[in-house]
Amino acid sequence: MARTRSPRIDKTPFEAIITDLTHDGRGVARRDGKAVFVSGALPGERVMAEQTAKNRHFDEARTLDVLEASPDRVAPRCPHFGTCGGCVLQHMDETRQIEAKQRVLMENLERIGHVSPKSVLPPLTGASCGYRRKGRFSVRRVNKKDRTLVGFREQDPRFVADLSECHTVIPEIGGKVAQLAALVESLDAREHIPQIEFIAGDAAADFSGVALVFRHLQPLSDGDRARLAAFGQASAFAIFLQPGGVESVHALWPDTPQLAFALAPWDVSLAFRPLDFIQVNAALNEKMIARTFELLDPQPQDRVLDLFCGLGNFTLPMARLVGEVVGVEGEAGLVARARENAQRNGLSNAQFHAADLTQDQRGTAWMRQGFDKLLLDPPRSGAIEVLQQLPLKQFDRIVYVSCHPGSLARDAGYLVNEQGYALVSAGVMDMFPHTAHVESIALFERR
């Protein structure tokens, strides 16, 4: 069978006028009538660029030199910007970043859902650096360089960025990336550790609240275990090991670390495990919960349904405000911990159910219960499957928290154009500053 050749890339530098920004933060230009997506370029700029990939309908390129800079351009704080793929908008003024995300949301609502909100919510923002409390570093031993790299993937995802620091990650971790690389390099198993996951809650009695999970593909020697434990003690980090799947994760040091974070405005604390999903940005999470409740307007007599509830990030604070709240989540382990969290917070009016919300749930007991209001926080794929099953007429208000504007727009179109709801308001929340990720929220009311 003949092998298909990749299109030949022309490395000749060319001048480009940038007219727009893509959803993933690249500048848009045209070259000989064909769209070109240029990394590192902003709308209104004239740049010299070099082609990096060629496709049928568009080409890709990177900025070599900025000939005429946009007034929105700023100096990136991070020395690794442009190589590391962890964030792509550090060269853009922070106010303009959130405005660009707001435009992405509105364009998706109009283009995909054929809807527009009656009002646009002011964006929720917070600190743009040192906010990321959960993530995954890739690890690679590069024998040609005789060293280990620890970092996020480069913009070319085949490679691991050689980071010395990270400004978006919380300082306790972002300032220790080079130390993590040196630690892995010192291990006998350095060629068999593909990733390090990090997560942070509130400080505990015996450690800082930061936990690291070292994935290892071969058993660790006693010496390696001792070196990892010593690093944890010196850094006040909890150290976990992961020799297999998620269930194989276990503590190395201290013996029984307790991970939890507080939601102080609602007098709630959520315990979690090191690979559980929690919101990446702690400060924005509290602002998001507050806005959600402002829009949903929970009342003491209300029964609220919270779908895709996870550990109970919304459910448990909501229980402080309403008569009863029912949380439904697809991952059974998260549901078990949500129930434990309800007990540890003394909340008897919060129920939790495990259910795959992409499948038919119309025969389940929770689906047949009566509710006043609905809250959804689905994954990137959205919530269309469960929305099409729910008896929606019972909900006077629906608040939809979204991590993907395209799926929100599709589902908004269903609620407005097929189910008779009004899209009252929508807006963005900067959960991931300096990235192109768009987190948003929308309020629907029955007409």
ZAMARGU-4260 file (C-alpha; in steps of 0.2 Angstrom, whole numbers, plus 5000, padded with zeros to 4 digits):
<rodrens>
0) 5000/5000/5000 | 5007/5017/4995 | 5011/5028/5010 | 5002/5045/5010 | 5015/5059/5011
5) 5012/5074/5023 | 5010/5091/5014 | 5026/5099/5011 | 5029/5114/5023 | 5036/5130/5016
10) 5048/5137/5029 | 5050/5154/5020 | 5045/5168/5032 | 5030/5178/5026 | 5021/5194/5032
15) 5004/5192/5039 | 4990/5204/5044 | 4981/5197/5059 | 4962/5201/5059 | 4954/5190/5072
20) 4958/5177/5086 | 4953/5159/5085 | 4944/5150/5100 | 4961/5142/5105 | 4970/5159/5106
25) 4979/5160/5089 | 4979/5175/5077 | 4969/5173/5061 | 4977/5179/5044 | 4974/5175/5026
30) 4988/5170/5014 | 4984/5168/4995 | 4965/5167/5000 | 4968/5153/5013 | 4966/5155/5032
35) 4982/5154/5042 | 4981/5152/5061 | 4997/5160/5069 | 5002/5157/5086 | 5009/5171/5096
40) 5000/5184/5086 | 4985/5196/5091 | 4972/5205/5081 | 4977/5221/5073 | 4996/5216/5072
45) 5007/5214/5057 | 5019/5200/5060 | 5033/5189/5051 | 5027/5171/5052 | 5033/5154/5047
50) 5022/5140/5042 | 5022/5125/5054 | 5008/5114/5047 | 4998/5113/5031 | 4980/5107/5030
55) 4967/5107/5016 | 4956/5121/5022 | 4969/5131/5033 | 4987/5132/5037 | 4996/5135/5054
60) 5011/5146/5058 | 5021/5154/5072 | 5026/5172/5074 | 5044/5175/5071 | 5044/5194/5073
65) 5031/5207/5077 | 5032/5221/5065 | 5017/5232/5071 | 5011/5227/5089 | 4993/5228/5095
70) 4990/5240/5109 | 4983/5225/5118 | 5001/5216/5118 | 5010/5215/5135 | 5026/5207/5139
75) 5023/5189/5145 | 5028/5186/5163 | 5034/5168/5160 | 5051/5164/5152 | 5043/5148/5144
80) 5029/5157/5135 | 5028/5153/5117 | 5035/5135/5120 | 5025/5128/5134 | 5007/5124/5129
85) 5000/5127/5147 | 4994/5144/5142 | 4993/5154/5126 | 4987/5171/5130 | 5000/5179/5142
90) 5005/5191/5128 | 4988/5199/5129 | 4981/5212/5141 | 4971/5203/5154 | 4956/5214/5151
95) 4956/5210/5133 | 4958/5191/5137 | 4941/5191/5146 | 4933/5201/5133 | 4939/5189/5119
100) 4931/5175/5129 | 4915/5184/5131 | 4914/5186/5112 | 4918/5167/5110 | 4903/5163/5121
105) 4891/5175/5112 | 4896/5170/5095 | 4893/5152/5100 | 4876/5155/5107 | 4871/5164/5091
110) 4879/5153/5078 | 4876/5136/5086 | 4861/5139/5097 | 4853/5153/5087 | 4849/5162/5104
115) 4856/5177/5113 | 4854/5182/5131 | 4843/5196/5136 | 4858/5203/5147 | 4876/5199/5147
120) 4883/5196/5165 | 4899/5205/5170 | 4913/5193/5169 | 4920/5185/5185 | 4938/5187/5187
125) 4952/5185/5200 | 4971/5183/5202 | 4979/5179/5185 | 4994/5170/5192 | 4997/5157/5205
130) 4979/5151/5204 | 4980/5133/5197 | 4978/5121/5212 | 4976/5105/5201 | 4985/5098/5186
135) 4997/5086/5178 | 5015/5088/5174 | 5022/5076/5160 | 5039/5068/5164 | 5052/5063/5151
140) 5069/5057/5153 | 5079/5063/5138 | 5095/5053/5137 | 5103/5064/5123 | 5102/5078/5136
145) 5106/5066/5151 | 5092/5074/5161 | 5074/5073/5165 | 5061/5086/5160 | 5045/5090/5170
150) 5032/5102/5164 | 5016/5104/5153 | 5017/5098/5135 | 5024/5110/5123 | 5013/5119/5110
155) 5019/5104/5099 | 5012/5091/5110 | 5025/5078/5105 | 5037/5086/5117 | 5038/5090/5136
160) 5042/5109/5140 | 5058/5111/5149 | 5051/5121/5164 | 5061/5129/5178 | 5045/5137/5185
165) 5026/5140/5181 | 5017/5156/5186 | 4999/5150/5183 | 5001/5135/5196 | 5000/5139/5214
170) 5017/5146/5220 | 5020/5131/5232 | 5021/5120/5216 | 5025/5132/5202 | 5041/5137/5211
175) 5047/5119/5213 | 5046/5112/5195 | 5065/5112/5193 | 5066/5103/5210 | 5054/5090/5204
180) 5064/5087/5189 | 5080/5085/5199 | 5070/5073/5211 | 5065/5062/5197 | 5082/5062/5189
185) 5089/5056/5206 | 5078/5041/5206 | 5082/5023/5200 | 5065/5023/5191 | 5068/5040/5182
190) 5064/5032/5165 | 5048/5024/5171 | 5039/5039/5178 | 5028/5047/5165 | 5018/5060/5175
195) 5016/5069/5191 | 4999/5075/5196 | 4997/5089/5209 | 4982/5095/5219 | 4980/5106/5234
200) 4967/5109/5247 | 4968/5118/5264 | 4984/5116/5275 | 4983/5101/5287 | 4992/5098/5303
205) 5006/5088/5296 | 5008/5095/5278 | 5004/5110/5268 | 4988/5103/5260 | 4998/5100/5243
210) 4998/5082/5237 | 5009/5075/5223 | 5004/5058/5214 | 5019/5050/5206 | 5014/5038/5192
215) 5027/5024/5190 | 5027/5010/5177 | 5039/4999/5187 | 5040/4995/5206 | 5050/5007/5215
220) 5066/5003/5225 | 5067/5006/5244 | 5079/5020/5240 | 5067/5028/5228 | 5053/5027/5241
225) 5065/5035/5254 | 5070/5049/5242 | 5052/5053/5238 | 5046/5053/5256 | 5061/5064/5261
230) 5056/5077/5247 | 5038/5077/5254 | 5044/5080/5272 | 5056/5094/5266 | 5043/5102/5256
235) 5028/5098/5267 | 5019/5089/5252 | 5009/5074/5254 | 5017/5060/5242 | 5006/5047/5234
240) 5011/5033/5222 | 5001/5026/5208 | 5008/5010/5201 | 4992/5006/5191 | 4975/5012/5188
245) 4965/5026/5199 | 4962/5013/5213 | 4980/5009/5215 | 4984/5027/5222 | 4991/5025/5240
250) 5000/5037/5252 | 5018/5036/5254 | 5020/5050/5266 | 5012/5054/5278 | 5003/5038/5282
255) 4985/5045/5281 | 4985/5062/5274 | 4968/5071/5274 | 4964/5082/5259 | 4950/5095/5260
260) 4945/5112/5256 | 4933/5124/5264 | 4919/5134/5256 | 4919/5147/5271 | 4904/5158/5265
265) 4893/5142/5267 | 4902/5134/5282 | 4906/5119/5272 | 4921/5108/5270 | 4924/5095/5256
270) 4936/5081/5258 | 4943/5073/5242 | 4956/5061/5236 | 4971/5066/5226 | 4964/5061/5209
275) 4947/5068/5212 | 4940/5082/5201 | 4940/5099/5210 | 4938/5116/5202 | 4956/5122/5197
280) 4954/5139/5204 | 4949/5140/5222 | 4945/5159/5223 | 4935/5159/5206 | 4926/5143/5213
285) 4919/5153/5227 | 4914/5167/5216 | 4906/5155/5204 | 4896/5147/5218 | 4890/5164/5224
290) 4884/5169/5206 | 4876/5153/5204 | 4865/5155/5219 | 4862/5173/5215 | 4855/5167/5198
295) 4846/5152/5204 | 4838/5162/5219 | 4836/5146/5231 | 4823/5148/5244 | 4820/5139/5260
300) 4806/5129/5253 | 4814/5124/5237 | 4819/5106/5231 | 4833/5108/5219 | 4841/5095/5207
305) 4860/5097/5205 | 4866/5086/5190 | 4884/5082/5187 | 4887/5086/5206 | 4904/5078/5208
310) 4910/5079/5227 | 4895/5091/5230 | 4904/5108/5226 | 4887/5116/5223 | 4876/5103/5232
315) 4882/5105/5250 | 4883/5124/5250 | 4865/5124/5242 | 4859/5113/5257 | 4862/5127/5268
320) 4849/5137/5259 | 4835/5126/5253 | 4823/5113/5260 | 4831/5098/5250 | 4844/5096/5236
325) 4847/5080/5226 | 4864/5078/5218 | 4867/5066/5204 | 4884/5061/5197 | 4891/5048/5185
330) 4906/5043/5195 | 4902/5032/5210 | 4917/5036/5220 | 4913/5054/5219 | 4895/5051/5225
335) 4902/5040/5239 | 4913/5055/5245 | 4899/5067/5242 | 4888/5057/5254 | 4903/5057/5267
340) 4905/5076/5265 | 4886/5078/5269 | 4888/5068/5284 | 4904/5077/5290 | 4895/5094/5288
345) 4880/5088/5297 | 4869/5090/5282 | 4854/5078/5281 | 4844/5087/5267 | 4857/5083/5254
350) 4854/5066/5244 | 4866/5059/5231 | 4864/5046/5217 | 4876/5038/5205 | 4869/5038/5187
355) 4876/5039/5170 | 4868/5055/5164 | 4871/5051/5146 | 4860/5035/5147 | 4841/5033/5149
360) 4837/5038/5167 | 4818/5040/5166 | 4814/5024/5176 | 4825/5030/5191 | 4817/5036/5207
365) 4826/5053/5208 | 4820/5057/5190 | 4802/5055/5195 | 4804/5066/5211 | 4797/5084/5210
370) 4809/5099/5209 | 4807/5118/5209 | 4824/5122/5201 | 4838/5114/5191 | 4857/5116/5192
375) 4869/5108/5179 | 4888/5108/5178 | 4891/5095/5164 | 4908/5090/5156 | 4913/5097/5139
380) 4901/5086/5130 | 4886/5095/5138 | 4870/5089/5145 | 4858/5087/5130 | 4855/5068/5134
385) 4848/5071/5151 | 4839/5087/5146 | 4829/5077/5133 | 4824/5065/5147 | 4819/5077/5161
390) 4801/5083/5164 | 4807/5101/5161 | 4790/5110/5165 | 4793/5108/5183 | 4808/5119/5183
395) 4805/5138/5185 | 4823/5142/5184 | 4838/5133/5176 | 4856/5138/5179 | 4869/5130/5168
400) 4887/5131/5172 | 4898/5126/5157 | 4916/5122/5153 | 4913/5122/5134 | 4904/5136/5125
405) 4899/5125/5110 | 4889/5112/5120 | 4881/5126/5131 | 4875/5134/5115 | 4868/5118/5108
410) 4859/5115/5124 | 4853/5133/5126 | 4845/5131/5108 | 4836/5116/5114 | 4829/5124/5130
415) 4824/5140/5121 | 4819/5135/5104 | 4811/5118/5109 | 4806/5119/5127 | 4800/5137/5129
420) 4813/5144/5141 | 4820/5161/5139 | 4839/5164/5140 | 4839/5178/5153 | 4857/5181/5155
425) 4874/5173/5152 | 4892/5177/5154 | 4910/5171/5157 | 4920/5167/5172 | 4939/5167/5170
430) 4943/5150/5179 | 4959/5148/5168 | 4967/5165/5165 | 4980/5166/5151 | 4972/5151/5143
435) 4959/5150/5129 | 4948/5140/5140 | 4930/5148/5142 | 4920/5144/5158 | 4903/5152/5157
440) 4886/5152/5166 | 4868/5155/5160 | 4851/5158/5167 | 4835/5151/5159 | 4818/5155/5165
445) 4801/5147/5159 | 4791/5159/5149
</rodrens>
